[in-house]
Every structure is written in structure tokens, then in C-alpha cells.
Amino acid sequence: MKDLSMGQLKAIANQCSQYEPNGVQLTSAVGNNNPNCANCNHYQNSKCNLDLIDEILNNLDQG
């Protein structure tokens, strides 16, 4: 898996059926509480432990 941008991590999380917020989400005055792989329970050590990122990213690229 290549290094992903924050925009890609957000797009992937928005499409992921297994996205599960880990409670570390911080909200701000600008409402910055959008889904993001980085704040998902399944995302550890910069990797999805369900191995879904590449599949979802490929589907986004084709869409």
C-alpha cells in the first residue's frame, strides 16, 4: 500500500462499511469530525487490520 493523503483516507472511510470511530475524534468549531481511516478502530500502525484500504481505493479510482 502506498502512502495515502488525508483526503484519500477520508474518502476511503466514507465508503467503508466497516468504519468504526475509535472515540479519538476531536470536533472543532469548523466541524472537523468527518470519517477518516486515521480515527477508525481498524486502522492501526498506519494500516487497516481488515485489509480493506486497497480494495476501496481501487473502487474509488474506477468510479
mmCIF file of the N, C-alpha and C atoms, coordinates in Angstrom:
data_MODEL
# 
_entry.id   MODEL 
# 
loop_
_atom_site.group_PDB 
_atom_site.id 
_atom_site.type_symbol 
_atom_site.label_atom_id 
_atom_site.label_alt_id 
_atom_site.label_comp_id 
_atom_site.label_asym_id 
_atom_site.label_entity_id 
_atom_site.label_seq_id 
_atom_site.pdbx_PDB_ins_code 
_atom_site.Cartn_x 
_atom_site.Cartn_y 
_atom_site.Cartn_z 
_atom_site.occupancy 
_atom_site.B_iso_or_equiv 
_atom_site.pdbx_formal_charge 
_atom_site.auth_seq_id 
_atom_site.auth_comp_id 
_atom_site.auth_asym_id 
_atom_site.auth_atom_id 
_atom_site.pdbx_PDB_model_num 
ATOM 1   N N  . MET A 1 1  ? 0.847   -1.186 0.000   1.00 0.00 ? 1  MET A N  1 
ATOM 2   C CA . MET A 1 1  ? 0.000   0.000  0.000   1.00 0.00 ? 1  MET A CA 1 
ATOM 3   C C  . MET A 1 1  ? 0.881   1.234  0.000   1.00 0.00 ? 1  MET A C  1 
ATOM 4   N N  . LYS A 1 2  ? 0.555   2.186  -0.832  1.00 0.00 ? 2  LYS A N  1 
ATOM 5   C CA . LYS A 1 2  ? 1.310   3.432  -0.897  1.00 0.00 ? 2  LYS A CA 1 
ATOM 6   C C  . LYS A 1 2  ? 0.871   4.381  0.207   1.00 0.00 ? 2  LYS A C  1 
ATOM 7   N N  . ASP A 1 3  ? 1.681   5.419  0.453   1.00 0.00 ? 3  ASP A N  1 
ATOM 8   C CA . ASP A 1 3  ? 1.300   6.433  1.424   1.00 0.00 ? 3  ASP A CA 1 
ATOM 9   C C  . ASP A 1 3  ? 0.078   7.168  0.902   1.00 0.00 ? 3  ASP A C  1 
ATOM 10  N N  . LEU A 1 4  ? -0.893  7.349  1.768   1.00 0.00 ? 4  LEU A N  1 
ATOM 11  C CA . LEU A 1 4  ? -2.149  7.967  1.359   1.00 0.00 ? 4  LEU A CA 1 
ATOM 12  C C  . LEU A 1 4  ? -2.275  9.360  1.943   1.00 0.00 ? 4  LEU A C  1 
ATOM 13  N N  . SER A 1 5  ? -2.926  10.234 1.204   1.00 0.00 ? 5  SER A N  1 
ATOM 14  C CA . SER A 1 5  ? -3.171  11.592 1.677   1.00 0.00 ? 5  SER A CA 1 
ATOM 15  C C  . SER A 1 5  ? -4.352  11.579 2.647   1.00 0.00 ? 5  SER A C  1 
ATOM 16  N N  . MET A 1 6  ? -4.490  12.656 3.383   1.00 0.00 ? 6  MET A N  1 
ATOM 17  C CA . MET A 1 6  ? -5.620  12.777 4.306   1.00 0.00 ? 6  MET A CA 1 
ATOM 18  C C  . MET A 1 6  ? -6.934  12.737 3.530   1.00 0.00 ? 6  MET A C  1 
ATOM 19  N N  . GLY A 1 7  ? -6.963  13.334 2.352   1.00 0.00 ? 7  GLY A N  1 
ATOM 20  C CA . GLY A 1 7  ? -8.168  13.306 1.516   1.00 0.00 ? 7  GLY A CA 1 
ATOM 21  C C  . GLY A 1 7  ? -8.541  11.893 1.110   1.00 0.00 ? 7  GLY A C  1 
ATOM 22  N N  . GLN A 1 8  ? -7.536  11.093 0.766   1.00 0.00 ? 8  GLN A N  1 
ATOM 23  C CA . GLN A 1 8  ? -7.803  9.700  0.403   1.00 0.00 ? 8  GLN A CA 1 
ATOM 24  C C  . GLN A 1 8  ? -8.313  8.912  1.606   1.00 0.00 ? 8  GLN A C  1 
ATOM 25  N N  . LEU A 1 9  ? -7.713  9.133  2.777   1.00 0.00 ? 9  LEU A N  1 
ATOM 26  C CA . LEU A 1 9  ? -8.167  8.425  3.979   1.00 0.00 ? 9  LEU A CA 1 
ATOM 27  C C  . LEU A 1 9  ? -9.606  8.781  4.328   1.00 0.00 ? 9  LEU A C  1 
ATOM 28  N N  . LYS A 1 10 ? -9.979  10.034 4.097   1.00 0.00 ? 10 LYS A N  1 
ATOM 29  C CA . LYS A 1 10 ? -11.365 10.453 4.343   1.00 0.00 ? 10 LYS A CA 1 
ATOM 30  C C  . LYS A 1 10 ? -12.317 9.802  3.343   1.00 0.00 ? 10 LYS A C  1 
ATOM 31  N N  . ALA A 1 11 ? -11.922 9.807  2.064   1.00 0.00 ? 11 ALA A N  1 
ATOM 32  C CA . ALA A 1 11 ? -12.770 9.215  1.026   1.00 0.00 ? 11 ALA A CA 1 
ATOM 33  C C  . ALA A 1 11 ? -12.954 7.721  1.259   1.00 0.00 ? 11 ALA A C  1 
ATOM 34  N N  . ILE A 1 12 ? -11.883 7.045  1.648   1.00 0.00 ? 12 ILE A N  1 
ATOM 35  C CA . ILE A 1 12 ? -11.962 5.612  1.923   1.00 0.00 ? 12 ILE A CA 1 
ATOM 36  C C  . ILE A 1 12 ? -12.891 5.352  3.100   1.00 0.00 ? 12 ILE A C  1 
ATOM 37  N N  . ALA A 1 13 ? -12.731 6.107  4.184   1.00 0.00 ? 13 ALA A N  1 
ATOM 38  C CA . ALA A 1 13 ? -13.577 5.914  5.371   1.00 0.00 ? 13 ALA A CA 1 
ATOM 39  C C  . ALA A 1 13 ? -15.042 6.155  5.041   1.00 0.00 ? 13 ALA A C  1 
ATOM 40  N N  . ASN A 1 14 ? -15.313 7.137  4.186   1.00 0.00 ? 14 ASN A N  1 
ATOM 41  C CA . ASN A 1 14 ? -16.699 7.424  3.802   1.00 0.00 ? 14 ASN A CA 1 
ATOM 42  C C  . ASN A 1 14 ? -17.336 6.272  3.040   1.00 0.00 ? 14 ASN A C  1 
ATOM 43  N N  . GLN A 1 15 ? -16.541 5.468  2.359   1.00 0.00 ? 15 GLN A N  1 
ATOM 44  C CA . GLN A 1 15 ? -17.052 4.350  1.567   1.00 0.00 ? 15 GLN A CA 1 
ATOM 45  C C  . GLN A 1 15 ? -16.972 3.010  2.295   1.00 0.00 ? 15 GLN A C  1 
ATOM 46  N N  . CYS A 1 16 ? -16.335 2.985  3.450   1.00 0.00 ? 16 CYS A N  1 
ATOM 47  C CA . CYS A 1 16 ? -16.067 1.721  4.140   1.00 0.00 ? 16 CYS A CA 1 
ATOM 48  C C  . CYS A 1 16 ? -17.253 1.281  4.998   1.00 0.00 ? 16 CYS A C  1 
ATOM 49  N N  . SER A 1 17 ? -17.737 0.082  4.748   1.00 0.00 ? 17 SER A N  1 
ATOM 50  C CA . SER A 1 17 ? -18.863 -0.450 5.528   1.00 0.00 ? 17 SER A CA 1 
ATOM 51  C C  . SER A 1 17 ? -18.430 -0.880 6.925   1.00 0.00 ? 17 SER A C  1 
ATOM 52  N N  . GLN A 1 18 ? -17.124 -1.008 7.150   1.00 0.00 ? 18 GLN A N  1 
ATOM 53  C CA . GLN A 1 18 ? -16.610 -1.442 8.445   1.00 0.00 ? 18 GLN A CA 1 
ATOM 54  C C  . GLN A 1 18 ? -16.027 -0.289 9.258   1.00 0.00 ? 18 GLN A C  1 
ATOM 55  N N  . TYR A 1 19 ? -16.184 0.956  8.795   1.00 0.00 ? 19 TYR A N  1 
ATOM 56  C CA . TYR A 1 19 ? -15.658 2.113  9.520   1.00 0.00 ? 19 TYR A CA 1 
ATOM 57  C C  . TYR A 1 19 ? -16.259 2.152  10.919  1.00 0.00 ? 19 TYR A C  1 
ATOM 58  N N  . GLU A 1 20 ? -15.391 2.247  11.899  1.00 0.00 ? 20 GLU A N  1 
ATOM 59  C CA . GLU A 1 20 ? -15.811 2.234  13.304  1.00 0.00 ? 20 GLU A CA 1 
ATOM 60  C C  . GLU A 1 20 ? -14.988 3.275  14.067  1.00 0.00 ? 20 GLU A C  1 
ATOM 61  N N  . PRO A 1 21 ? -15.571 4.450  14.347  1.00 0.00 ? 21 PRO A N  1 
ATOM 62  C CA . PRO A 1 21 ? -14.818 5.503  15.041  1.00 0.00 ? 21 PRO A CA 1 
ATOM 63  C C  . PRO A 1 21 ? -14.255 5.003  16.360  1.00 0.00 ? 21 PRO A C  1 
ATOM 64  N N  . ASN A 1 22 ? -13.016 5.398  16.650  1.00 0.00 ? 22 ASN A N  1 
ATOM 65  C CA . ASN A 1 22 ? -12.364 4.906  17.856  1.00 0.00 ? 22 ASN A CA 1 
ATOM 66  C C  . ASN A 1 22 ? -12.514 5.822  19.056  1.00 0.00 ? 22 ASN A C  1 
ATOM 67  N N  . GLY A 1 23 ? -13.302 6.864  18.957  1.00 0.00 ? 23 GLY A N  1 
ATOM 68  C CA . GLY A 1 23 ? -13.527 7.744  20.094  1.00 0.00 ? 23 GLY A CA 1 
ATOM 69  C C  . GLY A 1 23 ? -12.466 8.808  20.249  1.00 0.00 ? 23 GLY A C  1 
ATOM 70  N N  . VAL A 1 24 ? -11.427 8.786  19.399  1.00 0.00 ? 24 VAL A N  1 
ATOM 71  C CA . VAL A 1 24 ? -10.367 9.773  19.479  1.00 0.00 ? 24 VAL A CA 1 
ATOM 72  C C  . VAL A 1 24 ? -10.701 10.992 18.632  1.00 0.00 ? 24 VAL A C  1 
ATOM 73  N N  . GLN A 1 25 ? -11.809 10.916 17.922  1.00 0.00 ? 25 GLN A N  1 
ATOM 74  C CA . GLN A 1 25 ? -12.212 12.034 17.080  1.00 0.00 ? 25 GLN A CA 1 
ATOM 75  C C  . GLN A 1 25 ? -12.351 13.290 17.908  1.00 0.00 ? 25 GLN A C  1 
ATOM 76  N N  . LEU A 1 26 ? -11.804 14.349 17.392  1.00 0.00 ? 26 LEU A N  1 
ATOM 77  C CA . LEU A 1 26 ? -11.943 15.649 18.028  1.00 0.00 ? 26 LEU A CA 1 
ATOM 78  C C  . LEU A 1 26 ? -12.778 16.523 17.115  1.00 0.00 ? 26 LEU A C  1 
ATOM 79  N N  . THR A 1 27 ? -13.727 17.200 17.686  1.00 0.00 ? 27 THR A N  1 
ATOM 80  C CA . THR A 1 27 ? -14.512 18.114 16.878  1.00 0.00 ? 27 THR A CA 1 
ATOM 81  C C  . THR A 1 27 ? -14.000 19.514 17.139  1.00 0.00 ? 27 THR A C  1 
ATOM 82  N N  . SER A 1 28 ? -14.146 20.350 16.160  1.00 0.00 ? 28 SER A N  1 
ATOM 83  C CA . SER A 1 28 ? -13.697 21.727 16.298  1.00 0.00 ? 28 SER A CA 1 
ATOM 84  C C  . SER A 1 28 ? -14.819 22.651 15.888  1.00 0.00 ? 28 SER A C  1 
ATOM 85  N N  . ALA A 1 29 ? -14.547 23.910 15.980  1.00 0.00 ? 29 ALA A N  1 
ATOM 86  C CA . ALA A 1 29 ? -15.547 24.905 15.610  1.00 0.00 ? 29 ALA A CA 1 
ATOM 87  C C  . ALA A 1 29 ? -15.914 24.806 14.133  1.00 0.00 ? 29 ALA A C  1 
ATOM 88  N N  . VAL A 1 30 ? -15.036 24.256 13.322  1.00 0.00 ? 30 VAL A N  1 
ATOM 89  C CA . VAL A 1 30 ? -15.335 24.120 11.896  1.00 0.00 ? 30 VAL A CA 1 
ATOM 90  C C  . VAL A 1 30 ? -15.984 22.782 11.579  1.00 0.00 ? 30 VAL A C  1 
ATOM 91  N N  . GLY A 1 31 ? -16.305 21.995 12.595  1.00 0.00 ? 31 GLY A N  1 
ATOM 92  C CA . GLY A 1 31 ? -16.999 20.732 12.379  1.00 0.00 ? 31 GLY A CA 1 
ATOM 93  C C  . GLY A 1 31 ? -16.120 19.672 11.754  1.00 0.00 ? 31 GLY A C  1 
ATOM 94  N N  . ASN A 1 32 ? -14.893 19.581 12.185  1.00 0.00 ? 32 ASN A N  1 
ATOM 95  C CA . ASN A 1 32 ? -13.943 18.656 11.586  1.00 0.00 ? 32 ASN A CA 1 
ATOM 96  C C  . ASN A 1 32 ? -14.060 17.266 12.216  1.00 0.00 ? 32 ASN A C  1 
ATOM 97  N N  . ASN A 1 33 ? -15.221 16.649 12.078  1.00 0.00 ? 33 ASN A N  1 
ATOM 98  C CA . ASN A 1 33 ? -15.444 15.322 12.664  1.00 0.00 ? 33 ASN A CA 1 
ATOM 99  C C  . ASN A 1 33 ? -15.882 14.315 11.606  1.00 0.00 ? 33 ASN A C  1 
ATOM 100 N N  . ASN A 1 34 ? -15.372 14.491 10.398  1.00 0.00 ? 34 ASN A N  1 
ATOM 101 C CA . ASN A 1 34 ? -15.701 13.592 9.299   1.00 0.00 ? 34 ASN A CA 1 
ATOM 102 C C  . ASN A 1 34 ? -15.010 12.248 9.478   1.00 0.00 ? 34 ASN A C  1 
ATOM 103 N N  . PRO A 1 35 ? -15.603 11.181 8.963   1.00 0.00 ? 35 PRO A N  1 
ATOM 104 C CA . PRO A 1 35 ? -14.931 9.878  8.997   1.00 0.00 ? 35 PRO A CA 1 
ATOM 105 C C  . PRO A 1 35 ? -13.560 9.955  8.336   1.00 0.00 ? 35 PRO A C  1 
ATOM 106 N N  . ASN A 1 36 ? -12.626 9.226  8.892   1.00 0.00 ? 36 ASN A N  1 
ATOM 107 C CA . ASN A 1 36 ? -11.254 9.218  8.409   1.00 0.00 ? 36 ASN A CA 1 
ATOM 108 C C  . ASN A 1 36 ? -10.630 7.917  8.897   1.00 0.00 ? 36 ASN A C  1 
ATOM 109 N N  . CYS A 1 37 ? -9.917  7.220  8.046   1.00 0.00 ? 37 CYS A N  1 
ATOM 110 C CA . CYS A 1 37 ? -9.286  5.963  8.460   1.00 0.00 ? 37 CYS A CA 1 
ATOM 111 C C  . CYS A 1 37 ? -8.450  6.140  9.722   1.00 0.00 ? 37 CYS A C  1 
ATOM 112 N N  . ALA A 1 38 ? -7.799  7.283  9.854   1.00 0.00 ? 38 ALA A N  1 
ATOM 113 C CA . ALA A 1 38 ? -6.902  7.508  10.992  1.00 0.00 ? 38 ALA A CA 1 
ATOM 114 C C  . ALA A 1 38 ? -7.632  7.474  12.326  1.00 0.00 ? 38 ALA A C  1 
ATOM 115 N N  . ASN A 1 39 ? -8.955  7.662  12.343  1.00 0.00 ? 39 ASN A N  1 
ATOM 116 C CA . ASN A 1 39 ? -9.685  7.595  13.606  1.00 0.00 ? 39 ASN A CA 1 
ATOM 117 C C  . ASN A 1 39 ? -10.665 6.420  13.642  1.00 0.00 ? 39 ASN A C  1 
ATOM 118 N N  . CYS A 1 40 ? -10.289 5.340  12.956  1.00 0.00 ? 40 CYS A N  1 
ATOM 119 C CA . CYS A 1 40 ? -11.089 4.112  12.929  1.00 0.00 ? 40 CYS A CA 1 
ATOM 120 C C  . CYS A 1 40 ? -10.424 3.049  13.805  1.00 0.00 ? 40 CYS A C  1 
ATOM 121 N N  . ASN A 1 41 ? -11.217 2.276  14.505  1.00 0.00 ? 41 ASN A N  1 
ATOM 122 C CA . ASN A 1 41 ? -10.691 1.202  15.353  1.00 0.00 ? 41 ASN A CA 1 
ATOM 123 C C  . ASN A 1 41 ? -9.882  0.170  14.579  1.00 0.00 ? 41 ASN A C  1 
ATOM 124 N N  . HIS A 1 42 ? -10.154 0.029  13.301  1.00 0.00 ? 42 HIS A N  1 
ATOM 125 C CA . HIS A 1 42 ? -9.479  -0.992 12.492  1.00 0.00 ? 42 HIS A CA 1 
ATOM 126 C C  . HIS A 1 42 ? -8.171  -0.496 11.884  1.00 0.00 ? 42 HIS A C  1 
ATOM 127 N N  . TYR A 1 43 ? -7.854  0.772  12.072  1.00 0.00 ? 43 TYR A N  1 
ATOM 128 C CA . TYR A 1 43 ? -6.649  1.376  11.495  1.00 0.00 ? 43 TYR A CA 1 
ATOM 129 C C  . TYR A 1 43 ? -5.585  1.491  12.576  1.00 0.00 ? 43 TYR A C  1 
ATOM 130 N N  . GLN A 1 44 ? -4.571  0.648  12.485  1.00 0.00 ? 44 GLN A N  1 
ATOM 131 C CA . GLN A 1 44 ? -3.510  0.629  13.492  1.00 0.00 ? 44 GLN A CA 1 
ATOM 132 C C  . GLN A 1 44 ? -2.159  0.583  12.800  1.00 0.00 ? 44 GLN A C  1 
ATOM 133 N N  . ASN A 1 45 ? -1.225  1.356  13.328  1.00 0.00 ? 45 ASN A N  1 
ATOM 134 C CA . ASN A 1 45 ? 0.119   1.432  12.737  1.00 0.00 ? 45 ASN A CA 1 
ATOM 135 C C  . ASN A 1 45 ? 0.061   1.787  11.255  1.00 0.00 ? 45 ASN A C  1 
ATOM 136 N N  . SER A 1 46 ? -0.784  2.738  10.923  1.00 0.00 ? 46 SER A N  1 
ATOM 137 C CA . SER A 1 46 ? -0.956  3.221  9.549   1.00 0.00 ? 46 SER A CA 1 
ATOM 138 C C  . SER A 1 46 ? -1.392  2.124  8.582   1.00 0.00 ? 46 SER A C  1 
ATOM 139 N N  . LYS A 1 47 ? -2.163  1.178  9.080   1.00 0.00 ? 47 LYS A N  1 
ATOM 140 C CA . LYS A 1 47 ? -2.643  0.072  8.251   1.00 0.00 ? 47 LYS A CA 1 
ATOM 141 C C  . LYS A 1 47 ? -4.024  -0.376 8.729   1.00 0.00 ? 47 LYS A C  1 
ATOM 142 N N  . CYS A 1 48 ? -4.874  -0.734 7.776   1.00 0.00 ? 48 CYS A N  1 
ATOM 143 C CA . CYS A 1 48 ? -6.188  -1.286 8.107   1.00 0.00 ? 48 CYS A CA 1 
ATOM 144 C C  . CYS A 1 48 ? -6.012  -2.762 8.450   1.00 0.00 ? 48 CYS A C  1 
ATOM 145 N N  . ASN A 1 49 ? -6.383  -3.148 9.674   1.00 0.00 ? 49 ASN A N  1 
ATOM 146 C CA . ASN A 1 49 ? -6.202  -4.548 10.053  1.00 0.00 ? 49 ASN A CA 1 
ATOM 147 C C  . ASN A 1 49 ? -7.246  -5.462 9.407   1.00 0.00 ? 49 ASN A C  1 
ATOM 148 N N  . LEU A 1 50 ? -8.202  -4.894 8.693   1.00 0.00 ? 50 LEU A N  1 
ATOM 149 C CA . LEU A 1 50 ? -9.155  -5.690 7.912   1.00 0.00 ? 50 LEU A CA 1 
ATOM 150 C C  . LEU A 1 50 ? -8.718  -5.764 6.448   1.00 0.00 ? 50 LEU A C  1 
ATOM 151 N N  . ASP A 1 51 ? -7.634  -5.070 6.129   1.00 0.00 ? 51 ASP A N  1 
ATOM 152 C CA . ASP A 1 51 ? -7.053  -5.063 4.783   1.00 0.00 ? 51 ASP A CA 1 
ATOM 153 C C  . ASP A 1 51 ? -8.061  -4.608 3.722   1.00 0.00 ? 51 ASP A C  1 
ATOM 154 N N  . LEU A 1 52 ? -8.766  -3.515 4.018   1.00 0.00 ? 52 LEU A N  1 
ATOM 155 C CA . LEU A 1 52 ? -9.802  -3.031 3.112   1.00 0.00 ? 52 LEU A CA 1 
ATOM 156 C C  . LEU A 1 52 ? -9.394  -1.807 2.296   1.00 0.00 ? 52 LEU A C  1 
ATOM 157 N N  . ILE A 1 53 ? -8.335  -1.133 2.692   1.00 0.00 ? 53 ILE A N  1 
ATOM 158 C CA . ILE A 1 53 ? -7.982  0.141  2.067   1.00 0.00 ? 53 ILE A CA 1 
ATOM 159 C C  . ILE A 1 53 ? -7.719  -0.006 0.570   1.00 0.00 ? 53 ILE A C  1 
ATOM 160 N N  . ASP A 1 54 ? -6.892  -0.954 0.181   1.00 0.00 ? 54 ASP A N  1 
ATOM 161 C CA . ASP A 1 54 ? -6.562  -1.095 -1.243  1.00 0.00 ? 54 ASP A CA 1 
ATOM 162 C C  . ASP A 1 54 ? -7.795  -1.397 -2.082  1.00 0.00 ? 54 ASP A C  1 
ATOM 163 N N  . GLU A 1 55 ? -8.655  -2.264 -1.572  1.00 0.00 ? 55 GLU A N  1 
ATOM 164 C CA . GLU A 1 55 ? -9.875  -2.618 -2.310  1.00 0.00 ? 55 GLU A CA 1 
ATOM 165 C C  . GLU A 1 55 ? -10.775 -1.398 -2.490  1.00 0.00 ? 55 GLU A C  1 
ATOM 166 N N  . ILE A 1 56 ? -10.986 -0.648 -1.415  1.00 0.00 ? 56 ILE A N  1 
ATOM 167 C CA . ILE A 1 56 ? -11.856 0.531  -1.500  1.00 0.00 ? 56 ILE A CA 1 
ATOM 168 C C  . ILE A 1 56 ? -11.214 1.590  -2.378  1.00 0.00 ? 56 ILE A C  1 
ATOM 169 N N  . LEU A 1 57 ? -9.904  1.793  -2.240  1.00 0.00 ? 57 LEU A N  1 
ATOM 170 C CA . LEU A 1 57 ? -9.213  2.785  -3.066  1.00 0.00 ? 57 LEU A CA 1 
ATOM 171 C C  . LEU A 1 57 ? -9.322  2.421  -4.553  1.00 0.00 ? 57 LEU A C  1 
ATOM 172 N N  . ASN A 1 58 ? -9.184  1.160  -4.881  1.00 0.00 ? 58 ASN A N  1 
ATOM 173 C CA . ASN A 1 58 ? -9.338  0.734  -6.287  1.00 0.00 ? 58 ASN A CA 1 
ATOM 174 C C  . ASN A 1 58 ? -10.745 1.012  -6.784  1.00 0.00 ? 58 ASN A C  1 
ATOM 175 N N  . ASN A 1 59 ? -11.749 0.771  -5.958  1.00 0.00 ? 59 ASN A N  1 
ATOM 176 C CA . ASN A 1 59 ? -13.128 1.050  -6.351  1.00 0.00 ? 59 ASN A CA 1 
ATOM 177 C C  . ASN A 1 59 ? -13.353 2.546  -6.543  1.00 0.00 ? 59 ASN A C  1 
ATOM 178 N N  . LEU A 1 60 ? -12.722 3.378  -5.703  1.00 0.00 ? 60 LEU A N  1 
ATOM 179 C CA . LEU A 1 60 ? -12.847 4.833  -5.850  1.00 0.00 ? 60 LEU A CA 1 
ATOM 180 C C  . LEU A 1 60 ? -12.205 5.295  -7.159  1.00 0.00 ? 60 LEU A C  1 
ATOM 181 N N  . ASP A 1 61 ? -11.066 4.715  -7.486  1.00 0.00 ? 61 ASP A N  1 
ATOM 182 C CA . ASP A 1 61 ? -10.355 5.090  -8.716  1.00 0.00 ? 61 ASP A CA 1 
ATOM 183 C C  . ASP A 1 61 ? -11.158 4.727  -9.958  1.00 0.00 ? 61 ASP A C  1 
ATOM 184 N N  . GLN A 1 62 ? -11.923 3.640  -9.889  1.00 0.00 ? 62 GLN A N  1 
ATOM 185 C CA . GLN A 1 62 ? -12.719 3.194  -11.029 1.00 0.00 ? 62 GLN A CA 1 
ATOM 186 C C  . GLN A 1 62 ? -14.031 3.945  -11.146 1.00 0.00 ? 62 GLN A C  1 
ATOM 187 N N  . GLY A 1 63 ? -14.485 4.522  -10.036 1.00 0.00 ? 63 GLY A N  1 
ATOM 188 C CA . GLY A 1 63 ? -15.775 5.203  -10.014 1.00 0.00 ? 63 GLY A CA 1 
ATOM 189 C C  . GLY A 1 63 ? -15.711 6.528  -10.607 1.00 0.00 ? 63 GLY A C  1 
# 
